[in-house]
Amino acid sequence: MSQFAINLLFVGGSFLIYIGIAVWAKAGSTSDFYVAGGGVHPVTNGMAIGADWMSAASFISMAGLIAAGGYANSSFLMGWTGGYVLLAMLLAPYLRKFGKFTVPEFIGDRYYSPNARLIAVICLLVASLTYVIGQMAGAGVAFSRFLEVEATNGLIIAAVVVFIYAVLGGMKGITYTQVAQYCVLIIAYTIPAVFISLQLTGNPIPMFGMFSTHTESGLPLLEKLNQVVTDLGFREYTADVDNKLNMILFTLSLMIGTAGLPHVIIRFFTVPKVSDARWSGGWALVFIALLYLTAPAVASMARLNLMTTIYPEGTSAQPIEYEARPDWIRTWEETGLIRFEDKNNDGRIQLYDDSNAGFADTAAARGWNGNELSVNNDILVLANPEIANLPGWVIGLIAAGGLAAALSTAAGLLLAISSAVSHDLIKGRLNPNISDKGELLAARISMAVAIVVATWLGANPPGFAAQVVALAFGIAAASLFPALMMGIFSKRVNNFGASLGMLSGLLFTLIYIFVFKGWFFIPGTANFPDTAEYWVLGISPLSIGAVGALVNFAVAFSVSKVTAEPPIEIQELVESVRYPRGAGSAQDH
């Protein structure tokens, strides 16, 4: 059987499962569509949360980022995992106790303001649309490689599948589909990792294999990797970061951004009881940990495999000839995600850090004239089985897993978007008297429109979204997270403070990112290059969400202090949410 047929079998089979589940779990009411009827078991919900969170960024990109940056990029692991701890401990139980369908609805009711609800809708739409672009684009990349179709056609196929199971099933269908998708993606991620760990270290457990002995050299695997990369002018894989302030702020931005992302929060509205919301967070951490503990091992082993593929006889010897390159490089070159340029016309592939001035003399002595191989970080997980010469069925499994990761998160984001439009905008502001049947129809139409928009943006991504997915986390961190925290833990913050706080945090974060990414120009001033030399206090645009959150808090508390206190009934509501009577039950919607 050809590799294409194997890929088609795995991907097509998984799609049939998702669609079958959606038909079985069709939503019959707005409660089913928005929160799956509020009857999801915490273990099931934890698994669905795991799939919802382990997006294309987690499945495909995270290991690639760690492989390229080493220890310095471990912020992604710490930030995303820490965000779930914050969410499970500080937000989820109290939001479930409040008993609403959406994040903007909570903000609108807590701050007794339709304007605050509208601002929350805007923040939600900007953050979710930015994030979903990456998921749809990731699905297109996976399709273009494994099903041998154009990326645009892959996007359309992905959109059709999501349309069927998300529009039909709503949160009820998405929940059980995400359980199936979690099973697919975690198997797809861990099985190749086990094979590769066995090949390189003899240890079948990847997270232990990373700290085991590299079989061929007899050195600890990370020490061998450090030796290989430094011999080629790269920074040590395990080297510490230079700017610790920026790393701390970036980690914090990812943490509070995770805790503020609406598509994650709404999953905690689907369980029967307040205590179940907390248990869902705990189970989600268990399921997420299975992948997140494996990712650093996958990253380090993929980097070592790549280097030793190009330099099979050691870094002091000549690299392989281009004509003798392995099949996996030839295959990925067709996608444009690997590019070779023979700069010294010797017919060999030079892979080294040509930006390192200290390595220039060594490179010149070897006759090298610049790095010749460009490898997109996103391919490392998908290409790992091919690099390690694993069986074809493993490659098919990776294809199904990558698509499951992208589609599960895309479905959650699209549901958050459609809920904001149908429930918060149409029912909450434009047509409060709409019937349950009418609202369900509006929700499905909103979902369909959101899928079309997301597909178009995935095929034609705006520059800012293509370059920085972390923008979504920065927006959520700077706008929604502080409003949620203050809404639960402060009786004094009023509608004016919350509204101005969200707007201030959002605008501050967007302006900083757009100015220092070169997407926004101030008339009469020079453009600011995206380098640490120009950043304020060395703070990267990717880390500014944490500072935006502080701006939000400061504005909200300051404005609230000089304006009227919230009504007594709102203060009592906050008190009842924070100290619930009988933690085992929740208010009905």
C-alpha positions as CSV (number, residue, x, y, z in Angstrom):
1,M,0.0,0.0,0.0
2,S,1.4,3.5,-0.9
3,Q,2.1,6.1,1.7
4,F,-0.7,8.3,0.2
5,A,-3.2,5.4,0.6
6,I,-2.1,4.9,4.2
7,N,-2.5,8.6,5.0
8,L,-5.9,8.7,3.4
9,L,-7.0,5.7,5.4
10,F,-6.0,7.2,8.7
11,V,-7.2,10.8,8.0
12,G,-10.4,9.7,6.3
13,G,-11.2,7.2,9.0
14,S,-10.7,9.8,11.7
15,F,-13.0,12.2,9.9
16,L,-15.8,9.6,9.6
17,I,-15.6,9.1,13.3
18,Y,-15.9,12.9,14.0
19,I,-18.9,13.3,11.7
20,G,-20.6,10.2,13.1
21,I,-20.2,11.5,16.7
22,A,-21.7,14.9,15.6
23,V,-24.8,13.1,14.1
24,W,-25.2,11.1,17.3
25,A,-24.8,14.1,19.5
26,K,-26.8,16.7,17.5
27,A,-27.7,19.8,19.5
28,G,-31.5,20.2,20.0
29,S,-31.5,23.4,22.1
30,T,-29.4,26.5,22.8
31,S,-28.3,24.9,26.1
32,D,-27.0,21.9,24.0
33,F,-25.4,24.2,21.5
34,Y,-23.6,26.5,24.0
35,V,-22.8,24.3,27.0
36,A,-23.7,20.7,25.9
37,G,-26.7,20.8,28.3
38,G,-24.4,21.3,31.3
39,G,-24.2,17.5,31.8
40,V,-20.6,16.6,30.8
41,H,-18.7,14.4,33.2
42,P,-15.5,16.1,34.5
43,V,-13.2,13.3,33.1
44,T,-14.8,13.6,29.7
45,N,-14.6,17.4,29.9
46,G,-11.0,17.2,31.0
47,M,-10.1,15.2,27.9
48,A,-12.1,17.5,25.7
49,I,-10.3,20.5,27.2
50,G,-7.0,18.8,26.5
51,A,-8.0,18.4,22.8
52,D,-9.4,22.0,22.7
53,W,-6.1,23.3,24.1
54,M,-3.6,21.1,22.2
55,S,-3.9,23.0,19.0
56,A,-1.7,22.9,15.9
57,A,0.5,25.2,17.9
58,S,1.0,22.6,20.7
59,F,1.1,19.6,18.4
60,I,3.0,20.9,15.5
61,S,4.8,24.2,16.5
62,M,5.8,23.9,20.1
63,A,8.3,21.1,19.7
64,G,9.7,22.9,16.6
65,L,10.1,26.1,18.7
66,I,11.9,24.2,21.5
67,A,14.0,22.4,18.9
68,A,15.1,25.7,17.4
69,G,15.6,27.7,20.6
70,G,16.3,25.0,23.2
71,Y,15.8,26.0,26.9
72,A,15.0,29.6,26.0
73,N,11.7,28.5,24.4
74,S,10.6,26.4,27.4
75,S,8.5,29.5,28.3
76,F,5.8,28.0,26.0
77,L,5.6,24.9,28.2
78,M,5.6,26.8,31.5
79,G,3.2,29.5,30.3
80,W,0.6,27.3,28.8
81,T,0.6,24.8,31.6
82,G,0.6,27.4,34.3
83,G,-2.3,29.1,32.7
84,Y,-4.4,26.0,33.3
85,V,-3.5,26.0,37.0
86,L,-4.7,29.7,37.2
87,L,-7.8,28.8,35.3
88,A,-8.7,25.7,37.4
89,M,-8.0,27.5,40.8
90,L,-9.0,31.1,40.3
91,L,-11.6,31.3,37.6
92,A,-13.4,28.1,36.5
93,P,-15.3,27.2,39.7
94,Y,-16.6,30.8,40.2
95,L,-17.6,31.3,36.6
96,R,-19.5,28.0,36.7
97,K,-21.2,29.1,39.9
98,F,-22.3,32.3,38.1
99,G,-24.2,30.0,35.6
100,K,-23.9,31.8,32.3
101,F,-23.3,30.6,28.8
102,T,-20.4,32.9,27.7
103,V,-17.6,35.1,29.0
104,P,-19.1,38.4,27.6
105,E,-22.4,37.5,29.3
106,F,-20.6,37.1,32.7
107,I,-18.9,40.5,32.2
108,G,-22.1,42.2,31.1
109,D,-24.1,40.9,34.1
110,R,-21.3,41.3,36.7
111,Y,-20.6,44.9,35.6
112,Y,-24.3,45.6,35.0
113,S,-23.4,47.2,31.6
114,P,-24.3,46.3,28.0
115,N,-21.4,48.4,26.9
116,A,-19.0,46.2,29.0
117,R,-20.5,43.2,27.4
118,L,-20.0,44.7,23.9
119,I,-16.4,45.5,24.7
120,A,-15.9,41.9,25.9
121,V,-17.4,40.6,22.6
122,I,-14.9,42.8,20.6
123,C,-12.0,41.5,22.6
124,L,-13.2,37.9,22.2
125,L,-13.6,38.2,18.5
126,V,-10.2,39.8,17.9
127,A,-8.4,37.2,20.1
128,S,-10.3,34.2,18.8
129,L,-10.1,35.2,15.1
130,T,-6.4,35.8,15.4
131,Y,-5.9,32.4,17.0
132,V,-8.2,30.4,14.6
133,I,-6.3,31.7,11.6
134,G,-3.3,29.6,12.7
135,Q,-5.3,26.5,13.2
136,M,-6.9,26.6,9.8
137,A,-3.5,27.4,8.1
138,G,-2.0,24.5,10.1
139,A,-4.6,22.2,8.8
140,G,-3.9,23.4,5.2
141,V,-0.2,22.7,5.7
142,A,-0.9,19.1,7.0
143,F,-3.3,18.4,4.1
144,S,-0.9,19.7,1.5
145,R,1.8,17.4,2.7
146,F,0.0,14.2,3.6
147,L,-2.9,14.2,1.1
148,E,-0.9,15.7,-1.7
149,V,-3.3,18.6,-2.4
150,E,-2.9,22.3,-2.6
151,A,-3.0,24.1,0.8
152,T,-6.1,26.0,-0.2
153,N,-7.9,22.8,-1.1
154,G,-6.8,21.3,2.2
155,L,-8.3,24.3,4.0
156,I,-11.6,23.8,2.2
157,I,-11.7,20.1,3.2
158,A,-10.9,21.0,6.8
159,A,-13.6,23.7,6.8
160,V,-16.2,21.3,5.4
161,V,-15.4,18.7,8.1
162,V,-15.6,21.3,10.9
163,F,-18.8,22.7,9.4
164,I,-20.5,19.4,9.6
165,Y,-19.7,18.4,13.1
166,A,-19.6,21.9,14.7
167,V,-22.6,23.5,13.1
168,L,-24.7,20.3,13.6
169,G,-23.6,19.3,17.1
170,G,-22.6,22.6,18.7
171,M,-20.9,22.2,22.0
172,K,-22.5,18.9,22.6
173,G,-21.1,17.5,19.3
174,I,-17.8,19.3,19.7
175,T,-17.3,17.9,23.2
176,Y,-17.5,14.2,22.2
177,T,-15.7,14.8,19.0
178,Q,-12.8,16.4,20.9
179,V,-12.6,13.3,23.1
180,A,-12.1,11.2,20.0
181,Q,-9.6,13.8,18.7
182,Y,-7.7,13.7,21.9
183,C,-7.3,10.0,21.6
184,V,-6.1,10.3,18.0
185,L,-3.6,13.1,18.6
186,I,-2.1,11.8,21.8
187,I,-1.5,8.4,20.2
188,A,-0.1,10.0,17.1
189,Y,2.3,12.2,19.2
190,T,3.6,9.6,21.6
191,I,4.0,6.5,19.5
192,P,6.6,8.1,17.1
193,A,8.3,9.6,20.2
194,V,8.6,6.1,21.7
195,F,10.1,4.7,18.5
196,I,12.6,7.6,18.2
197,S,13.6,7.5,21.9
198,L,14.3,3.8,21.5
199,Q,16.4,4.4,18.4
200,L,18.5,7.1,20.0
201,T,18.8,6.0,23.6
202,G,17.3,2.5,24.0
203,N,14.8,4.0,26.5
204,P,11.1,3.7,25.4
205,I,9.9,6.6,27.6
206,P,10.8,9.8,25.7
207,M,10.9,12.2,28.7
208,F,13.4,9.8,30.4
209,G,15.2,9.1,27.1
210,M,16.0,12.8,26.8
211,F,18.2,12.5,29.9
212,S,19.6,9.1,29.0
213,T,22.8,8.1,27.1
214,H,22.9,8.6,23.3
215,T,23.6,5.0,22.2
216,E,25.9,5.8,19.2
217,S,28.2,8.2,21.0
218,G,28.0,7.1,24.6
219,L,27.4,10.6,25.8
220,P,24.2,11.9,27.5
221,L,21.8,12.9,24.8
222,L,21.6,16.6,25.7
223,E,25.4,16.7,26.0
224,K,25.7,15.2,22.5
225,L,23.2,17.7,21.1
226,N,25.1,20.6,22.7
227,Q,28.3,19.3,21.1
228,V,26.8,19.0,17.7
229,V,25.1,22.4,17.6
230,T,28.1,24.3,19.1
231,D,30.4,22.6,16.6
232,L,28.3,24.3,13.9
233,G,28.3,27.8,15.5
234,F,24.9,27.5,17.1
235,R,24.1,28.5,20.7
236,E,24.2,25.6,23.3
237,Y,20.8,23.9,23.3
238,T,20.6,24.1,27.1
239,A,22.0,27.6,27.4
240,D,20.3,30.0,29.8
241,V,18.4,33.1,28.5
242,D,20.1,36.5,28.5
243,N,17.0,38.6,29.2
244,K,15.2,37.1,32.2
245,L,12.8,39.9,32.6
246,N,11.5,39.3,29.1
247,M,11.3,35.6,29.6
248,I,9.3,36.1,32.9
249,L,6.9,38.5,31.2
250,F,6.4,36.3,28.2
251,T,5.7,33.3,30.5
252,L,3.3,35.4,32.5
253,S,1.6,36.7,29.3
254,L,1.0,33.1,28.1
255,M,-0.3,32.1,31.6
256,I,-2.9,34.8,32.0
257,G,-3.6,34.7,28.3
258,T,-4.4,31.0,28.6
259,A,-6.6,31.7,31.6
260,G,-8.4,34.4,29.6
261,L,-9.0,32.7,26.3
262,P,-12.8,32.3,25.9
263,H,-12.8,29.0,24.0
264,V,-11.1,27.4,27.0
265,I,-13.3,29.1,29.6
266,I,-16.6,28.0,28.1
267,R,-15.6,24.4,28.5
268,F,-16.0,24.8,32.2
269,F,-19.6,25.8,31.7
270,T,-20.5,22.3,30.5
271,V,-20.3,20.4,33.8
272,P,-23.2,19.9,36.2
273,K,-21.6,21.2,39.4
274,V,-19.1,23.8,40.7
275,S,-16.8,21.1,42.1
276,D,-16.9,19.4,38.7
277,A,-15.4,22.5,37.1
278,R,-12.4,22.3,39.4
279,W,-12.0,18.5,38.7
280,S,-12.2,19.2,35.0
281,G,-9.2,21.5,35.3
282,G,-7.3,18.8,37.2
283,W,-8.1,16.1,34.6
284,A,-7.2,18.5,31.8
285,L,-3.8,19.0,33.3
286,V,-3.3,15.2,33.4
287,F,-4.2,14.8,29.8
288,I,-2.2,17.8,28.7
289,A,0.8,16.6,30.6
290,L,1.0,13.5,28.5
291,L,1.9,15.6,25.5
292,Y,3.7,18.5,27.2
293,L,6.1,16.2,29.0
294,T,6.9,14.4,25.7
295,A,7.4,17.6,23.7
296,P,10.8,18.6,25.0
297,A,12.1,15.0,24.2
298,V,10.6,15.2,20.7
299,A,12.2,18.6,20.2
300,S,15.7,17.6,21.3
301,M,15.7,14.3,19.4
302,A,14.3,15.9,16.3
303,R,17.1,18.5,16.4
304,L,19.8,15.9,16.8
305,N,18.3,13.7,14.1
306,L,18.2,16.7,11.7
307,M,21.9,17.6,12.4
308,T,23.2,14.0,12.1
309,T,21.2,13.5,8.9
310,I,23.1,16.4,7.3
311,Y,26.4,15.4,8.9
312,P,26.3,11.6,9.2
313,E,30.1,11.3,9.7
314,G,30.3,14.1,12.3
315,T,30.4,17.9,12.2
316,S,34.1,18.0,11.5
317,A,33.5,16.0,8.2
318,Q,31.9,17.3,5.0
319,P,28.1,17.4,5.0
320,I,26.1,15.2,2.7
321,E,25.8,15.9,-1.0
322,Y,22.5,17.5,-2.1
323,E,21.9,14.8,-4.7
324,A,22.3,12.2,-1.9
325,R,19.8,13.9,0.4
326,P,17.2,11.5,2.0
327,D,13.7,11.1,0.6
328,W,12.1,13.1,3.5
329,I,14.0,16.2,2.5
330,R,12.9,15.8,-1.2
331,T,9.3,15.3,-0.1
332,W,9.2,18.4,2.2
333,E,10.9,20.5,-0.4
334,E,7.8,20.2,-2.5
335,T,5.8,22.0,0.2
336,G,8.3,24.9,0.3
337,L,8.9,24.4,4.0
338,I,12.5,23.2,3.3
339,R,14.6,25.2,0.9
340,F,18.2,24.6,-0.3
341,E,20.5,27.2,-1.9
342,D,24.0,26.1,-3.0
343,K,25.8,29.3,-2.1
344,N,29.4,27.9,-2.7
345,N,28.5,25.6,-5.6
346,D,30.0,22.5,-4.1
347,G,26.9,20.4,-4.3
348,R,26.8,19.8,-0.5
349,I,24.4,21.0,2.1
350,Q,26.0,23.4,4.6
351,L,23.8,23.8,7.7
352,Y,25.3,26.1,10.4
353,D,24.8,29.5,12.1
354,D,26.1,32.0,9.6
355,S,25.0,34.9,11.9
356,N,27.7,33.9,14.5
357,A,30.7,36.1,13.9
358,G,32.8,33.9,16.1
359,F,32.2,31.0,13.7
360,A,33.0,32.9,10.5
361,D,36.7,31.9,10.3
362,T,35.9,28.2,10.8
363,A,33.2,28.4,8.1
364,A,35.6,30.2,5.7
365,A,38.3,27.6,6.3
366,R,35.9,24.9,5.3
367,G,34.9,26.8,2.1
368,W,31.4,27.6,3.3
369,N,29.7,30.7,2.1
370,G,26.6,30.9,4.3
371,N,23.9,28.6,5.6
372,E,22.3,26.7,2.7
373,L,19.4,24.8,4.3
374,S,16.3,26.6,5.6
375,V,14.0,24.3,7.6
376,N,10.6,25.6,8.8
377,N,10.3,24.7,12.5
378,D,6.7,23.6,12.1
379,I,7.7,20.5,10.1
380,L,9.8,18.8,12.7
381,V,7.0,16.9,14.5
382,L,5.4,16.0,11.2
383,A,8.6,15.0,9.6
384,N,10.1,13.2,12.6
385,P,8.8,9.7,11.6
386,E,10.3,10.1,8.1
387,I,13.6,11.4,9.5
388,A,13.8,8.3,11.7
389,N,12.7,5.9,9.0
390,L,9.7,4.8,10.9
391,P,6.9,2.6,9.3
392,G,4.4,4.2,6.9
393,W,1.5,3.7,9.3
394,V,3.3,5.9,11.9
395,I,3.4,8.7,9.3
396,G,-0.3,8.2,8.6
397,L,-1.0,8.4,12.3
398,I,1.0,11.7,12.6
399,A,-1.1,13.1,9.7
400,A,-4.4,12.2,11.5
401,G,-3.0,13.6,14.8
402,G,-1.9,16.9,13.4
403,L,-5.2,17.5,11.7
404,A,-7.1,16.4,14.9
405,A,-5.1,19.0,16.9
406,A,-5.8,21.8,14.4
407,L,-9.5,21.0,14.0
408,S,-10.3,20.4,17.6
409,T,-9.1,23.9,18.6
410,A,-10.6,25.5,15.5
411,A,-14.0,24.1,16.5
412,G,-13.7,25.4,20.0
413,L,-12.7,28.9,18.8
414,L,-15.4,29.0,16.2
415,L,-18.0,28.0,18.9
416,A,-16.8,30.9,21.1
417,I,-17.1,33.3,18.1
418,S,-20.6,32.1,17.1
419,S,-21.8,32.2,20.8
420,A,-20.5,35.8,21.2
421,V,-22.4,36.8,18.0
422,S,-25.7,34.9,18.5
423,H,-26.0,35.0,22.3
424,D,-24.2,38.2,23.3
425,L,-24.7,40.4,20.3
426,I,-28.0,39.3,18.8
427,K,-29.9,38.1,21.9
428,G,-28.1,40.3,24.4
429,R,-28.3,43.6,22.4
430,L,-30.1,43.5,19.0
431,N,-33.1,41.2,19.7
432,P,-33.5,40.3,23.4
433,N,-36.9,38.7,22.7
434,I,-35.6,36.1,20.2
435,S,-37.0,32.6,20.7
436,D,-34.9,29.7,21.7
437,K,-35.4,28.2,18.3
438,G,-34.5,31.4,16.6
439,E,-31.4,31.8,18.7
440,L,-30.3,28.3,17.9
441,L,-30.7,29.1,14.2
442,A,-28.7,32.3,14.6
443,A,-26.0,30.4,16.4
444,R,-25.7,27.9,13.5
445,I,-25.7,30.7,10.9
446,S,-23.0,32.6,13.0
447,M,-20.9,29.4,13.1
448,A,-21.2,28.9,9.4
449,V,-20.2,32.5,8.7
450,A,-17.3,32.3,11.1
451,I,-16.0,29.1,9.4
452,V,-16.1,30.9,6.0
453,V,-14.3,33.9,7.4
454,A,-11.7,31.7,9.2
455,T,-11.1,29.7,6.0
456,W,-10.6,32.8,3.9
457,L,-8.2,34.3,6.5
458,G,-6.4,30.9,6.8
459,A,-5.8,31.0,3.0
460,N,-5.0,34.7,3.0
461,P,-3.6,35.4,6.5
462,P,-2.9,39.1,7.4
463,G,0.7,39.7,8.1
464,F,0.3,40.3,11.8
465,A,-1.5,37.0,12.4
466,A,0.9,34.9,10.3
467,Q,3.9,36.3,12.2
468,V,2.7,36.2,15.8
469,V,0.1,33.8,17.1
470,A,1.0,35.0,20.6
471,L,-1.0,38.2,19.7
472,A,-4.2,36.2,20.7
473,F,-2.7,35.5,24.1
474,G,-1.6,39.1,24.6
475,I,-5.1,40.3,23.8
476,A,-6.8,37.9,26.1
477,A,-4.2,38.6,28.9
478,A,-4.6,42.4,28.6
479,S,-8.3,42.6,28.2
480,L,-10.4,39.7,29.4
481,F,-8.4,38.1,32.2
482,P,-8.2,41.2,34.4
483,A,-12.0,41.8,33.9
484,L,-12.7,38.3,35.0
485,M,-10.4,38.3,38.0
486,M,-11.7,41.7,39.3
487,G,-15.3,40.6,38.6
488,I,-14.8,37.6,40.9
489,F,-12.5,38.9,43.6
490,S,-13.3,42.7,43.9
491,K,-16.7,44.1,44.9
492,R,-15.5,47.6,44.3
493,V,-14.7,47.6,40.6
494,N,-17.6,49.1,38.7
495,N,-18.9,49.2,35.2
496,F,-16.8,52.4,34.2
497,G,-13.6,50.9,35.7
498,A,-14.0,47.5,34.0
499,S,-14.9,49.0,30.6
500,L,-12.1,51.6,30.5
501,G,-9.7,49.0,31.9
502,M,-10.5,46.5,29.1
503,L,-10.2,49.2,26.4
504,S,-6.9,50.5,27.9
505,G,-5.3,47.1,28.1
506,L,-6.4,46.2,24.6
507,L,-5.3,49.4,22.9
508,F,-2.0,49.5,24.8
509,T,-1.1,45.9,23.8
510,L,-2.2,46.3,20.2
511,I,-0.3,49.6,19.7
512,Y,2.9,48.2,21.2
513,I,2.8,45.1,19.1
514,F,1.9,46.8,15.9
515,V,4.5,49.6,16.3
516,F,7.4,47.3,17.2
517,K,6.4,44.7,14.6
518,G,6.5,47.4,12.0
519,W,2.8,47.0,11.0
520,F,1.8,50.5,12.2
521,F,3.6,53.7,11.4
522,I,3.4,57.0,13.4
523,P,3.6,59.9,10.9
524,G,6.8,61.8,11.1
525,T,8.7,59.0,12.9
526,A,11.1,56.3,11.8
527,N,10.0,52.7,11.8
528,F,11.1,50.7,14.8
529,P,12.8,47.4,13.8
530,D,11.7,44.3,15.8
531,T,14.9,44.0,17.7
532,A,15.7,44.1,21.4
533,E,17.7,47.3,20.8
534,Y,14.5,49.2,20.2
535,W,12.1,47.5,22.7
536,V,11.1,49.5,25.8
537,L,13.1,48.1,28.7
538,G,13.9,45.1,26.4
539,I,10.3,43.9,26.5
540,S,9.4,41.9,23.4
541,P,6.1,42.5,21.6
542,L,5.2,38.9,22.4
543,S,5.6,39.6,26.1
544,I,3.7,42.9,26.3
545,G,0.4,41.2,27.2
546,A,1.4,40.9,30.8
547,V,2.2,44.7,31.0
548,G,-1.1,45.4,29.2
549,A,-2.9,43.4,32.0
550,L,-1.2,45.6,34.6
551,V,-2.5,48.7,32.7
552,N,-6.0,47.2,32.7
553,F,-5.9,46.5,36.5
554,A,-4.5,50.0,37.2
555,V,-7.1,51.9,35.1
556,A,-10.0,49.8,36.4
557,F,-9.1,50.3,40.1
558,S,-8.3,54.0,39.6
559,V,-11.5,54.8,37.7
560,S,-13.6,52.7,40.1
561,K,-12.1,54.5,43.1
562,V,-13.3,58.0,41.9
563,T,-16.7,56.8,40.7
564,A,-19.8,55.4,42.3
565,E,-19.7,51.9,44.0
566,P,-21.5,49.1,42.2
567,P,-25.1,48.6,43.4
568,I,-25.6,46.6,46.6
569,E,-27.2,43.7,44.7
570,I,-24.1,43.4,42.5
571,Q,-21.8,43.4,45.5
572,E,-23.9,40.7,47.1
573,L,-23.8,38.7,43.8
574,V,-20.0,38.8,43.9
575,E,-20.0,37.7,47.5
576,S,-22.3,34.8,46.7
577,V,-20.2,33.7,43.7
578,R,-16.9,33.7,45.7
579,Y,-18.4,32.0,48.7
580,P,-21.0,29.7,47.3
581,R,-23.6,28.1,49.6
582,G,-23.1,24.4,49.0
583,A,-20.2,24.1,46.7
584,G,-21.6,20.9,45.2
585,S,-24.4,22.6,43.2
586,A,-24.6,25.5,40.8
587,Q,-27.2,28.0,39.8
588,D,-29.3,27.1,36.8
589,H,-29.1,29.3,33.8
